């Protein structure tokens, strides 16, 4: 048996750490077979070595999360518990999106769960959030799932070819070669969800199409799952053009980050306009993700927060 003591802080920090009605503390006690006592602004742990080590790591992670953002959600506590203990976090009835040897894709936060549900329940979905929240990745996974279940016949992945501080003209090759780097993130996501030969076959047979936004003009896409990535870099006319490509039995998902607009100065983003213009339509869902939904390296959340604070100042 070993023991450990973790300082918590004052009453305000204690409430944030333990949750309303000690709900977070109760979760830890249910999952970790260590004796956990709280008194005088400290958490006292005792039990076998592994249990105490797990409990210590959990409380330290919870303290760090509270210091970054304040109150924690139940899903964030579940995620920390799962990461420390190696168990899978609960997803409240939302099943795995993709499962194959070596790959399991499922929503990992409450925001992602709501996003996936919106995709499944609506034919048009807008998702806005910072980098690392899984906006495009989950949309691509949902599209692959729909294709495998024969709910659609084609996946179309679209990106506006807008320069983010660089110039296309200096890139080598013809127009297709110049555009390819803009489409790379979409191809990377697809590459994680199916093997190379299958992806190559689907693209050669036009079952999966990855194209710049300009290639969408004049088309009608039936029985398709259409995803636009980096939607914040469209103009209002471009967004209207894209949304009206939607044909029978099709689904559209538009993702974007309102903080990373690369349009010329004084040009309004088509994504911001569409979210405001279409939010009253019942069949259209608008999902907002935030830094609590970031699932990349833990530093990404800190970086996003630092930039947001700087912009507010």
ZAMARGU-4260 file (C-alpha; in steps of 0.2 Angstrom, whole numbers, plus 5000, padded with zeros to 4 digits):
<rodrens>
0) 5000/5000/5000 | 5006/5018/4996 | 4999/5035/4999 | 4999/5052/4990 | 4992/5069/4994
5) 4987/5082/4980 | 4984/5100/4985 | 4967/5106/4977 | 4966/5125/4982 | 4952/5135/4989
10) 4933/5132/4989 | 4931/5139/4971 | 4945/5127/4964 | 4938/5113/4974 | 4920/5115/4966
15) 4927/5116/4949 | 4938/5101/4951 | 4925/5090/4960 | 4910/5096/4950 | 4893/5101/4956
20) 4887/5089/4969 | 4905/5081/4968 | 4899/5072/4952 | 4917/5072/4945 | 4924/5065/4961
25) 4911/5052/4962 | 4916/5046/4944 | 4934/5044/4949 | 4929/5034/4965 | 4919/5023/4954
30) 4932/5019/4942 | 4948/5019/4953 | 4950/5006/4967 | 4959/5018/4978 | 4954/5026/4995
35) 4950/5044/4991 | 4948/5056/5005 | 4946/5075/5004 | 4950/5088/5018 | 4958/5104/5021
40) 4960/5108/5002 | 4969/5092/4999 | 4965/5075/4991 | 4972/5060/5001 | 4975/5044/4991
45) 4979/5027/4998 | 4979/5009/4990 | 4989/4998/4979 | 5002/5006/4969 | 4994/5006/4952
50) 4977/5013/4959 | 4986/5027/4968 | 4996/5031/4952 | 4981/5031/4941 | 4971/5042/4954
55) 4986/5054/4955 | 4987/5056/4936 | 4968/5059/4935 | 4968/5073/4948 | 4983/5081/4940
60) 4975/5081/4923 | 4959/5087/4930 | 4968/5101/4939 | 4977/5106/4923 | 4961/5106/4913
65) 4952/5117/4926 | 4966/5130/4926 | 4965/5131/4907 | 4946/5133/4906 | 4937/5132/4922
70) 4922/5121/4924 | 4923/5104/4916 | 4910/5094/4906 | 4906/5076/4911 | 4912/5071/4894
75) 4929/5079/4897 | 4931/5070/4914 | 4926/5053/4905 | 4939/5056/4892 | 4953/5059/4905
80) 4948/5044/4915 | 4948/5034/4899 | 4965/5040/4894 | 4973/5037/4911 | 4966/5020/4913
85) 4966/5014/4895 | 4948/5011/4894 | 4937/5018/4881 | 4926/5033/4885 | 4907/5032/4884
90) 4899/5039/4869 | 4881/5038/4875 | 4874/5027/4862 | 4883/5033/4847 | 4891/5018/4838
95) 4908/5017/4830 | 4908/5026/4813 | 4922/5016/4805 | 4930/4999/4811 | 4942/4989/4802
100) 4959/4980/4807 | 4970/4994/4815 | 4957/5008/4814 | 4942/5012/4825 | 4934/5029/4823
105) 4921/5036/4835 | 4916/5053/4842 | 4927/5057/4857 | 4918/5072/4864 | 4901/5078/4867
110) 4902/5091/4853 | 4908/5077/4841 | 4894/5066/4846 | 4881/5080/4842 | 4890/5083/4826
115) 4889/5065/4820 | 4871/5064/4825 | 4867/5080/4815 | 4875/5072/4800 | 4865/5057/4802
120) 4849/5066/4805 | 4850/5080/4792 | 4854/5082/4773 | 4863/5098/4776 | 4875/5102/4790
125) 4887/5116/4794 | 4901/5113/4807 | 4911/5128/4813 | 4926/5126/4825 | 4945/5128/4828
130) 4958/5117/4821 | 4959/5099/4828 | 4941/5097/4832 | 4938/5083/4819 | 4927/5093/4808
135) 4933/5086/4792 | 4939/5069/4798 | 4922/5064/4806 | 4913/5070/4790 | 4924/5060/4779
140) 4921/5045/4791 | 4903/5047/4790 | 4904/5048/4771 | 4914/5032/4770 | 4901/5023/4782
145) 4887/5029/4770 | 4896/5022/4755 | 4899/5005/4763 | 4881/5004/4769 | 4876/5008/4751
150) 4866/5023/4756 | 4875/5034/4743 | 4884/5030/4727 | 4898/5043/4727 | 4908/5054/4739
155) 4913/5071/4733 | 4926/5081/4743 | 4929/5099/4739 | 4940/5113/4744 | 4942/5131/4739
160) 4959/5134/4732 | 4963/5150/4742 | 4980/5155/4745 | 4985/5155/4764 | 4999/5167/4763
165) 5008/5158/4749 | 5007/5160/4730 | 5001/5146/4719 | 5010/5153/4705 | 5027/5148/4713
170) 5022/5130/4715 | 5029/5118/4701 | 5019/5109/4689 | 5002/5111/4679 | 4986/5118/4687
175) 4981/5100/4694 | 4999/5099/4702 | 4997/5116/4710 | 4979/5112/4717 | 4984/5095/4724
180) 4992/5102/4740 | 4975/5110/4744 | 4967/5093/4743 | 4980/5083/4752 | 4971/5084/4770
185) 4956/5076/4762 | 4966/5062/4754 | 4975/5059/4770 | 4959/5057/4780 | 4953/5045/4767
190) 4969/5035/4767 | 4967/5031/4786 | 4950/5024/4783 | 4953/5012/4768 | 4968/5003/4761
195) 4978/5010/4747 | 4971/4998/4733 | 4953/5002/4737 | 4956/5020/4738 | 4965/5020/4721
200) 4951/5009/4713 | 4937/5021/4720 | 4946/5036/4714 | 4949/5029/4697 | 4931/5023/4695
205) 4925/5041/4701 | 4916/5033/4716 | 4927/5045/4726 | 4931/5062/4719 | 4942/5075/4727
210) 4941/5092/4718 | 4943/5111/4720 | 4927/5121/4722 | 4928/5128/4704 | 4925/5111/4697
215) 4908/5110/4705 | 4900/5124/4694 | 4886/5118/4683 | 4884/5101/4691 | 4870/5092/4699
220) 4876/5078/4711 | 4863/5064/4715 | 4865/5050/4727 | 4881/5058/4734 | 4889/5063/4750
225) 4897/5080/4747 | 4909/5088/4759 | 4917/5105/4758 | 4932/5108/4769 | 4939/5126/4773
230) 4921/5133/4769 | 4927/5150/4778 | 4937/5153/4762 | 4922/5154/4750 | 4914/5170/4745
235) 4895/5171/4746 | 4892/5168/4728 | 4903/5153/4729 | 4894/5146/4744 | 4877/5148/4735
240) 4884/5139/4720 | 4891/5125/4730 | 4875/5122/4740 | 4864/5122/4725 | 4874/5107/4717
245) 4864/5096/4729 | 4854/5083/4720 | 4841/5069/4724 | 4846/5058/4739 | 4862/5068/4743
250) 4869/5075/4759 | 4880/5090/4761 | 4892/5094/4775 | 4902/5111/4776 | 4916/5113/4788
255) 4926/5128/4792 | 4936/5138/4805 | 4930/5156/4807 | 4947/5161/4814 | 4957/5156/4798
260) 4949/5166/4784 | 4961/5169/4770 | 4950/5179/4759 | 4955/5196/4753 | 4952/5211/4765
265) 4933/5216/4766 | 4927/5200/4758 | 4913/5192/4768 | 4915/5173/4771 | 4902/5163/4763
270) 4902/5151/4777 | 4898/5164/4790 | 4884/5171/4779 | 4877/5154/4776 | 4876/5150/4794
275) 4867/5166/4798 | 4856/5165/4783 | 4850/5147/4784 | 4850/5144/4803 | 4831/5145/4803
280) 4828/5131/4791 | 4823/5116/4801 | 4831/5103/4789 | 4848/5111/4791 | 4859/5109/4806
285) 4873/5121/4812 | 4885/5113/4824 | 4898/5124/4834 | 4913/5115/4841 | 4926/5123/4852
290) 4943/5120/4861 | 4935/5107/4872 | 4932/5096/4856 | 4951/5097/4851 | 4957/5079/4849
295) 4974/5082/4842 | 4990/5084/4852 | 4985/5092/4869 | 4996/5107/4865 | 4984/5111/4851
300) 4971/5116/4863 | 4983/5128/4873 | 4989/5136/4856 | 4971/5139/4851 | 4967/5147/4868
305) 4983/5158/4867 | 4978/5165/4850 | 4960/5168/4855 | 4966/5178/4870 | 4978/5188/4860
310) 4964/5192/4847 | 4952/5198/4861 | 4966/5209/4868
</rodrens>
